[in-house]
Amino acid sequence: MNQGYLCLVLHAHLPYVRHLDREDYLEEKWLYEALVESYIPLLMGWERLVAENVDYRVTLSLSPTLLTMLADPLVHERTRKYLASRLELALKEGKRTAQHPKEYRLAKMYQERFREIASYCNKYQYNLIPAFARLRDTGRLELITSTATHAFLPFIETEEAIRAQILNGIETFDQVFGYKPQGIWLPECGYSPGVDRLLRQAGIRYFFVDHHGIEHATPKPRRGIHAPLLTEYGVAAFARDPESSEQVWSSYIGYPGDYDYREYYRDIGFDLDLDYIAPYIHPSGIRVNTGLKYHRVTGNNGEPKAYYHPGRATEKAASHAGHFLWQREQQVLKLCEKLDREPIIVAPYDAELFGHWWYEGPQFLEFLMKKIAYDSDVIHMITPTEYLDKYQENDCGRLPMCSWGRNGYGEVWLNQTNDWMYRHLHQAEKRMVEMVTTTTKPTELEQRMLQQAARELMLAQSSDWAFIMDNKSMVEYAIRRFHDHLSHFTQLYENWKQGHIDEQKLSVWEKQFPIFSGNNPAYYIPRHAHTLNVAQNHVAAGIALFPADPFDTPKLRIFMLSWEFPPHSVGGLSKAVYDLSRYLALQHVEVHLLTSYVEGAEEHEVVEGVYVYRLRTHQPPWQTEFLDWVFQLNLAMIDKMEQLLEQGLEVDLIHAHDWLVAFAAEEAKERFSLPILTTIHAMEHGRNQGIHTPLQANIHRIEHRLVDHSDRVIACSQYMASELSRHFDVPFDKITVVPNGIEVPQGLKQPEELSNIRLQIALPEERIVFFVGRMVREKGVQLLLEAAPRILSEHPEAKFVLAGKGPMLEELQLIAQELGLCDKVLFLGFIEDELRNAIFQLADVAVFPSLYEPFGLVALEASSFRTPLLVADTGGLSEIVTHGLNGLKVYPGDVASLETQLIWLLDHPEQGKGMALEAYQSMQATYNWTQIAKETIDLYHLLLPEREVLST
């Protein structure tokens, strides 16, 4: 059975090195080497796997600069010439080495390789875009984008320039493939706070960071780096796994350094006589790599390099693939002990590593994919999108600035070799914003000028130039490119200031680097209200405006009213309000929560982004009638809301929870003209199976009045929606069903800890039947005690462990005593969550025989620990459990039904575990708080028709 996932991510990028004026640029050769040695071999291998029906997954980012070059007919023709030249050299080498068997064998190998690659290129007419698209259509390859020119985003000063980099990257991808990507590769995994908001605006679902970015997030993620982290704007960050990275990248233990692999740094372009090799190196005589290499890594002790042995290298690649898989399997098995879900190991690499730097790299990947598909029952391959679809509930937090560069931050792109660049770039950014925002109703020529200025700025922002200066490789070229682009930009700006555009120069520059032909200058418009007229002018001129974004609407601010909130906890309401409010805060909603004071808690504090006000009443609840105390609490809520509004707080609506805050909600609606959204968690009629006393009748009337005054009502289950409609005559179009959610528990107890706890509640041979909840009639514990004698007659090893307190506790203890169950029933009273969770882990069955259960959160809690479930077929429990699929159900109030189903579960433990696993998986998909918060926000917007709501 699969227990975890490997997410293989390859990032393919080259700077825009296509030159129109001549084809002998050394730097343009980077592209042809990458094509012939990396991209094409990878495509060929992946297509072979498809032909063999191997199920694999790869995520590939194609940078817009690379993608543009791959689609360029001029590049296609030059690639054909480059490949023909390599084949010609290999044939020439076949003759030269005829008397040297080892070299001859390798020359023949290169002849076959170049012919195979040429044949593959001919199939696609040297345009690889359809090859990538075909693989994507098989479902095995997920394609994503990067920023326009691979700019290092943390060092871009203006938000407008970052947005332009992101949106032009997405636009290029869409133009090539016909759809927008779900993910993006941030160049160098460079992230800084706020980038996630721009990604969200652009419709991006996920990105990647180095592991320390998530390890240093706030708050610290419970699941660590082997599950995605949602930023405060709801974009998922996946962390690079350091263990899998080290096995490939490390100069000490990395596979590419194995002595049997081909040596990259020994090439015949440097070894052979200049006269002989001259036609295949640079025309000026500069020696360069030809791609024909005859030696292997061999060793590091200065001894002569031995000849390369392809068969031995292939065997080593297969061996290393097996070792890599074994290491990941061991990693997954360890992670499964800590995580509540299948972990994801994200292994990102530069695509050019495979084939170009590590000649056997494509073979390694091909072997690895086969081994995972055929040999592993521990790990499968997955894409980020598939993982997010599978696990929609994730940890949330704020990421710090980070990258995967040297030492983890930005020193590669900002140091004494390249720091001089940034003052020029930052000035150009501001000038670009100035030109766009002050050019109203641009003419066609002005439109071209703005597009070219944006093009030159983006090309100057490429992180490659700073990187090259840092590693001192082709520094002169990097400086020249940077200077040329900034110079062109500056001339355009100065012409614009003078009111004159040199169309001749503009035309030359447009042809020189024909990238981002449809780039949108409006991306540089600041997204402020005062520039809306500027934006409309650009739209009128035929420039599409940037995407709409809900986070650019005014921030929602709400009053949330609940009589209980942690640490004050009477029932499930406290936990539900706590979880909903903090997930709303993560979705950009400002929640001001008013609740009752509890001893020892802060009167005013911010709890995970939620503003909490705990209000004192004139008399504590134990010194007055409960309804009188409730009225006092509501008066305190009204006073606090009025105080906050007088202090300048602007609030959009009230979200009320249950009847205990009804008066405050109704009064606030009238006094402050605020709409009310009410969540009804339970009803007095259902709790008591009817209305029997004056107090119950009074509460029932208050519930009815609150629902009538509410503009919209949330019911936590379809059952509750039906009850509201039946008892209060609420039209169904006024009610929306939004369930409560649950967070998958963290920090599960280890076996040794569980054994110690088990000894305290049951004998080693006993099997635990667990109930937790309030000891009230509606929870049905009395039915479980009545069923116990017959169950024990079939399963004397059963032990009934009952946790919770309530007014019926003493009566239930007396029933157990009268039935002679004292040694088989353990009443724990109130227990802390930590002990409750441990017992869920230990329990053989969790039983909830409720007579009334508006939602049934406790069933989700049991499912989160994969505890087999038995519930009454009533209320929300009936909707959570499908009989025989993810648990069993009994007729409400029917002792015989309870006996039969519980005995069956104890008779069939394996089937019970299977249903528990199904319950666990369905729980994660349906009841996650992130989705519930989004559904709640949608209802908020429905109550605010005057607010301009922009949909994603």
LOMIPA-863978 format. One record per residue (C-alpha): residue in one letter; x, y, z. Coordinates in steps of 0.2 Angstrom, whole numbers, plus 2048, in hexadecimal, padded with zeros to 3 digits. Layout:
LOMIPA-863978
AXYZ ...
//
This chain:
LOMIPA-863978
M800800800 N8078117FB Q80D81B80B G81482B803 Y8198347F3 L82883A7E9 C82584B7E0 L83384C7D3 V83485E7CD L8408647BF H8438767BC A84887A7AA H84F88B7A7 L85B89579C P85D8A779B Y8578AF78A V8678AC780 R8608AB76F H8698B8764 L8638BE753 D8728C774D R87E8B774D E87E8A5753 D88F8A375A Y88B8AA76B L89389E777 E8858A1783 E87889C776 K88188B776 W87A888787 L869886780 Y86E879773 E87886F780 A86986F78B L85E86977D V86985B777 E870855788 S861858794 Y85085D78D I84F85177E P856841788 L84A845796 L83B846789 M841836781 G84282C791 W831832797 E82982D786 R83181C788 L82981A799 V81881F792 A81A812784 E81E805791 N80E80B79B V8198107AA D80F81B7B6 Y81A8297BC R81883C7C0 V82484A7BD T82185D7C0 L82B8677B3 S82D87A7B4 L8318827A3 S8378947A5 P8308A1799 T8408A5792 L84489378E L832890788 T83389F77C M844898775 L83D886773 A82F88D769 D83A89875E P83C89274B L84E89A74B V85388F75A H84C880752 E857883742 R86688674D T863877757 R86286D747 K873874742 Y87B871753 L87585F754 A87B85C742 S88C863747 R88D857756 L88984874B E89684D73E L8A384E74C A89E83D753 L89F835742 K8B083E740 E8B5837751 G8B082574B K8BE82673E R8CB82E749 T8C9821757 A8C881274C Q8D880B753 H8D3810765 P8C680376A K8C080C77A E8BE81D772 Y8B7815762 R8A980D76C L8A581E774 A8A5827763 K89981A75D M88E81D76C Y88D82F769 Q88982C756 E87A82275B R87582E769 F87583D75D R86C83474F E85E82F75C I85D840762 A85C847750 S84E83A74C Y84484075B C846852757 N84084F745 K83184774C Y82C858754 Q835863746 Y840868754 N83287075E L83186876F I822871775 P81686376E A820856776 F81E85E787 A80B860784 R80984E77F L81184878F R806854799 D7F784C791 T7FC83B797 G7FA8427A9 R80C83D7AD L81384E7AB E80E85E7B4 L81486E7AB I81687E7B5 T81E88F7B2 S82B89B7B9 T82C8AE7BA A82F8B77A9 T8428B87A9 H8468AE7B9 A8488BE7C4 F84D8BB7D6 L83C8C27DD P8438C67EF F84E8D47E7 I8418DC7DC E83C8EC7E5 T82A8F07DF E81B8E57E0 E8178EA7CE A8278E37C7 I8248D27D0 R8138D17CA A8188D47B8 Q8258C67B9 I8188BA7C0 L80A8BF7B4 N8158BF7A4 G81C8AE7A9 I80A8A77AA E8058B079A T8148A8790 F80F897797 D7FD89A792 Q8028A0781 V80C89077D F802883785 G7F088A785 Y7EC88A798 K7F38927A8 P7FE8887B3 Q7F98837C5 G80B8857CC I81A8907CA W82D88E7CD L83389D7D6 P8448A07CF E8518997DB C8438957E6 G8448A77EB Y8358AC7F6 S8328BC800 P8228C080A G8148C77FF V8198BD7EF D80B8B17F4 R7FE8BE7F3 L8048C27E1 L8048B07DD R7F28AE7E3 Q7ED8BD7D9 A7F48B47CA G7EB8A47CD I7FA89A7D2 R7F688B7DE Y8088867E4 F81A88A7E3 F82B8837EB V8368887F8 D846881800 H843877810 H84988581C G83B890816 I82D88581D E83888082C H839892831 A82689682D T81B89E83A P813895842 K81E886841 P81587A835 R80F86A83E R81285F82F G82486682C I82B86681A H823856814 A81285E811 P80D86E808 L80B87E812 L7FD88B80E T80389D80F E7F78AA816 Y7F08AC804 G7EC89A802 V7FB8967F6 A8048857F9 A8168857FC F81F8747FA A830872802 R84086A7FA D84485B803 P85785C809 E85A849809 S8558457F7 S85E8557F2 E86E8507FA Q86F83F7F1 V8708487E0 W8778597E3 S8848557F1 S8968567EA Y89B8497F7 I88D83C7F7 G8838417E7 Y8818347DA P88883E7CB G89983E7D3 D89A82B7D2 Y8AA8257CA D8A181B7BC Y8988297B5 R89D8347A7 E8A98427AB Y8A18537A6 Y8B185D7A7 R8BB85379A D8B6856788 I8BF854777 G8BC866774 F8CA86977F D8D485977D L8D785876A D8E286275E L8DB87375A D8DB871747 Y8D1861749 I8C4867755 A8C387974E P8B3877744 Y8AA871753 I8AF87F760 H8AD891760 P8B289A74F S8BE8A5759 G8C789575F I8C1895770 R8C0883776 V8AF87E77C N8A686D781 T8A1863772 G89685777C L8A2848777 K8AA842787 Y8B4832788 H8B983179B R8B082D7AB V8B28367BC T8BE8297C2 G8C58317D2 N8CB8407DA N8DD83C7DE G8E58437CE E8E68337C5 P8E28327B2 K8D08317AE A8CA8207A8 Y8C081D799 Y8AD81E79B H8A380D79A P891810796 G88B7FF79B R8938017AC A88C8127AE T87A80C7AA E87B7FF7B7 K88180C7C3 A8728177BF A8668087C2 S86F8057D2 H86E8177D8 A85B8187D3 G8588097DE H8628117EC F8598217EA L8488187EB W84D80E7FA Q85281E803 R8428267FF E838817805 Q841817816 Q83E82A817 V82C827814 L82A81A821 K83282582E L827833829 C81782982A E81B82783D K81983983F L80D840832 D7FA83E831 R7FB83B81E E805834810 P815840810 I81B848800 I82E8487FC V8318577F0 A8418547E6 P8448637DB Y8538647D0 D85A86F7C1 A8548657B1 E8658687A9 L86D85E7B7 F86684E7AF G87084B79F H87B85B79D W88485A7AE W87F8497B2 Y88083F7A2 E8778307A9 G86A83A7B2 P85C8377A6 Q85F8247A8 F85F8267BB L84E82E7BA E8478217AE F84D8137B9 L84681B7C8 M83581E7C1 K83480B7BC K8398057CD I82C8107D5 A81F80A7CA Y8237F87CA D82C7F47DA S8268007E8 D8177FE7F3 V81D80C7FE I81F81B7F3 H8168217E4 M81A8317D9 I80E8407D9 T80D8527D3 P8098607DF T7F88637D7 E7F38517DA Y7F98527EC L7F08627F0 D7E085A7E8 K7E284B7F4 Y7E6855804 Q7DD865803 E7DF869816 N7F186F819 D7FB879826 C7FB88C824 G808898828 R8138A7823 L8248A381A P8348AD81C M83F8B380E C8498A4807 S85189C7F8 W85A88C7F4 G86A8967F0 R87A8967F9 N87789780C G864897809 Y8608AA806 G8668B67F9 E8798B87F9 V87C8B07E8 W8728BE7E0 L8788CC7EB N88A8CE7F0 Q8998D87EB T89A8D17DA N8888D67D5 D8818E27E2 W8838F17D6 M8758EB7CB Y8678EE7D6 R8669017D8 H8649017C5 L8578F47C5 H84D8FC7D2 Q84D90D7CA A8489057BA E8398FC7C3 K83390D7C9 R8359157B8 M82B9077B0 V81D90A7BC E81E91C7B9 M81D91A7A6 V80E90E7A7 T8049187B3 T8069297AB T804924799 T7F1925797 K7E991E788 P7F9918780 T7FB91976D E80090A763 L812910763 E812914776 Q80B903779 R81A8FB770 M826906779 L81E90178A Q81F8EF785 Q8318F0780 A8368F9790 A82D8EB79A R8378DE78F E8488E6792 L8448E87A5 M83F8D67A7 L84E8D079D A85A8DB7A8 Q8528D37B8 S8578C17B3 S85F8B97C2 D86C8B17B6 W8768C17B5 A8798C27C7 F87C8B07C9 I8898B07BB M8928BE7C3 D8928B57D4 N89A8A57CC K8A58AE7C1 S8A18A47B1 M89C8AF7A2 V89D8BF7AC E8A08CA79D Y8918C4794 A8868C67A3 I88B8D87A6 R8898DC793 R8778D5793 F8728DE7A3 H87A8EE79D D8728ED78B H8608EA792 L8618F879F S868903792 H85A900786 F84E902794 T855913799 Q855919787 L843915786 Y83F91E796 E84992D791 N84092E780 W82F92C789 K83493B795 Q838945785 G82894177D H83193876E I83392676A D84192075E E837913754 Q84690D74B K84F90875A L83F901762 S83D8F6753 V84F8F0754 W84E8EB766 E83D8E3763 K8458D7757 Q8558D4761 F84C8CB76F P83A8C6769 I8348C077A F8248C4783 S81C8CB773 G80C8CE77B N8128D478C N8068DF796 P80C8EF79C A7FD8F17A7 Y8058E47B3 Y80F8F27B9 I8008FD7BE P7FF8FE7D1 R7F08F67D7 H7E99057E1 A7D890D7DF H7DF91D7D9 T7E79157CA L7D790C7C4 N7D491A7B7 V7E69167B0 A7E29047AF Q7D29077A6 N7DB91279A H7E7903796 V7D88F8794 A7D0904788 A7E090377E G7DF8F177C I7EA8EB78B A7E28DE795 L7E28E27A8 F7EA8D67B5 P7E08C87BD A7D38CC7CA D7D78C77DC P7CC8C57EB F7DA8CC7F6 D7DA8DC7ED T7C88DF7F3 P7C68E8804 K7CB8DD812 L7BB8D481A R7B98D982C I7AC8CF837 F7A68CF848 M7A48BC84D L79A8B985D S79B8A9867 W7988A6879 E7A689987A F7B889A873 P7C889187A P7CD88F888 H7BA89088C S7B3880885 V7A2878889 G79E86F879 G7A486E867 L79F880863 S7AF88786B K7BB87C860 A7B1880850 V7B1892853 Y7C4892857 D7C8888847 L7BC89283B S7C28A3842 R7D58A0840 Y7D389882E L7C98A7829 A7D78B282F L7E38A8824 Q7D78AC815 H7D98BF818 V7C98C1823 E7CC8CC832 V7C28C4840 H7BD8CD850 L7B68C085B L7AC8C486B T7AA8B7878 S7A88B488B Y7B68B7897 V7BE8A889F E7C98A88AE G7DC8A88AA A7DA8AE898 E7DE8BE890 E7D08CA88E H7D78D087D E7E38C7873 V7E78C2861 V7E58AF85F E7ED8A984E G7E88B9845 V7D68BA84E Y7D38C9859 V7CB8C1869 Y7C18CC875 R7BC8C2885 L7AE8CC88E R7AA8CD8A0 T7988CD8A6 H7918D58B6 Q78F8C48BE P7978B48BA P78C8A68B3 W78C89C8C4 Q7858AB8CD T7758AE8C2 E7698A58B8 F77089F8A7 L7658A989C D7688B98A6 W77B8B68A4 V7798B3892 F7708C4890 Q77E8CD89A L78B8C588E N7818CC87F L7808DD886 A7938DC889 M7958D7876 I78A8E6870 D7958F287B K7A58EB874 M79F8EC862 E79A8FE864 Q7AA90286C L7B48FA85E L7AA903851 E7AC914859 Q7BF911859 G7BE910846 L7BD8FD843 E7B38FA833 V7A98EA833 D7A08E2825 L7958D582E I7918CB83D H7938B883E A7898B184D H78B8A0854 D77B89885C W76D8A0867 L7788A6875 V77E8B586B A76D8B8863 F7698C986C A77A8D0868 A7798CB856 E7678D2854 E76B8E285D A77B8E5853 K7728E3842 E7658F0847 R7718FC84F F7808FB843 S7788F6833 L7828E6832 P77C8D6829 I77B8C6834 L7818B482F T77D8A883C T78489683E I77888A847 H78287C84F A774874859 M76187785D E75987686E H74B86B866 G75785E860 R76285E870 N75385A87B Q74985086E G73B85D86F I73786C87A H73286788B T736876897 P733889898 L74688B896 Q747880887 A73888A87F N74189A883 I75189487A H74788E86C R73E89F869 I74F8A786A E75689B85D H74789F852 R7498B2853 L75B8B184F V7598A7840 D74B8B383A H7568C283D S7658BA834 D7688BE822 R76F8AD81F V77189D829 I77F890829 A77A87E82E C788872832 S77F86382A Q77086081E Y76785982D M76986A836 A763873827 S753868826 E75086B839 L75287E837 S74687D828 R739872831 H73987B842 F73B88D83D D73488D82C V745893824 P745893811 F75388780B D75B895800 K75F89E810 I76888F817 T77A88A811 V781879818 V79387C81D P79A86E827 N7A6870836 G7B886A832 I7C686283B E7D986383A V7E2852839 P7EB84F849 Q7FE85184B G80A84A858 L803839859 K80882E867 Q816822865 P81380F869 E81C810879 E81281F87F L80281787A S806807883 N808811893 I7F7819891 R7EF80988C L7F480189D Q7EB80F8A6 I7DA80B89D A7D97F9898 L7E27E889A P7EE7E388C E7E17D6885 E7D27E2886 R7CB7EB877 I7C67FD879 V7B5803874 F7B6816876 F7AA824878 V7AE83687B G7A184487D R79584D889 M78C842895 V77B847890 R76C83D88A E76D842878 K77E83A876 G777829879 V784822886 Q77681988F L77280F880 L78480987F L784804891 E7737FA88E A77C7F187F A78C7ED888 P7867DC890 R7827D4880 I7927DB878 L79C7D4886 S7947C3885 E79B7C2873 H7AB7CC876 P7B07CB889 E7C07D3885 A7B77E4881 K7BA7F388C F7AF80288B V7B881288E L7AD821890 A7B4833891 G7AB843894 K7A184C8A2 G78F8528A3 P77F8528AD M77B8408A9 L78D8398AF E7878338C0 E77882B8B9 L7828228AC Q78E81B8B9 L77F8158C3 I77980C8B4 A78A8038B1 Q78A7FE8C3 E7797F78C2 L77D7ED8B2 G78D7E68BB L7987EE8AF C7A47F78BB D7B47EE8B5 K7AF7EF8A3 V7AA8018A2 L7B780F8A6 F7B08218A9 L7BE82D8A6 G7B583D8A8 F7BC84D8A0 I7CC849897 E7D885488E D7DA85487B E7EB84B87C L7E483C886 R7D483C87B N7DF83B86B A7EA82D873 I7DA823877 F7D4825865 Q7E481E85F L7E280F86B A7D080C868 D7C97FD85E V7B980585B A7B281785E V79F817862 F793826861 P781820864 S77A832864 L767835864 Y76A84785E E77A84D855 P77985C84B F78A85A843 G79584C84B L7A785384C V7AC845858 A7AA839849 L7B684383F E7C284384E A7C183084F S7C482F83C S7D383A83D F7DC82D848 R7D581F83C T7CA81884A P7BC80C844 L7AC815846 L79A81084C V78D81E84C A77B82184D D77282483D T76C835842 G77084883E G78184C838 L78883B83D S77D83482F E78583F822 I79783C828 V796829828 T79181E819 H78C80D820 G79980081B L7A480C812 N7AC817820 G7A481082F L794808835 K78380F83B V77680A847 Y76480F849 P76281D855 G75C817866 D75D805861 V7677FB86D A7667EB863 S76C7F3854 L77B7FA85E E77F7E9865 T77F7E1854 Q78A7EE84B L7967EF859 I7987DC85A W79B7DC847 L7A97E9848 L7B27DF856 D7B07CF84C H7B77D783C P7C67E3842 E7CE7E3830 Q7BE7E9828 G7BD7F6835 K7CE7FC832 G7CA7FD81F M7BB808822 A7C581382F L7D2816821 E7C481B815 A7BD827822 Y7CD82F825 Q7D0833812 S7BE839810 M7C084481F Q7CF84D818 A7C7850808 T7B685780E Y7B885E81F N7C886981E W7C787B825 T7D0884817 Q7C187F80B I7B4882819 A7BB89481C K7BB898809 E7A8892808 T7A489D817 I7AD8AC80F D7A28A9800 L7938AB80B Y79A8BB812 H79B8C2801 L7898BE7FD L7848C980B L78E8D8805 P7868DB7F3 E78D8ED7F3 R79F8E77F5 E7A88E47E4 V7AD8D17E6 L7BA8CC7D9 S7BA8B97D6 T7CA8AF7D4 
//
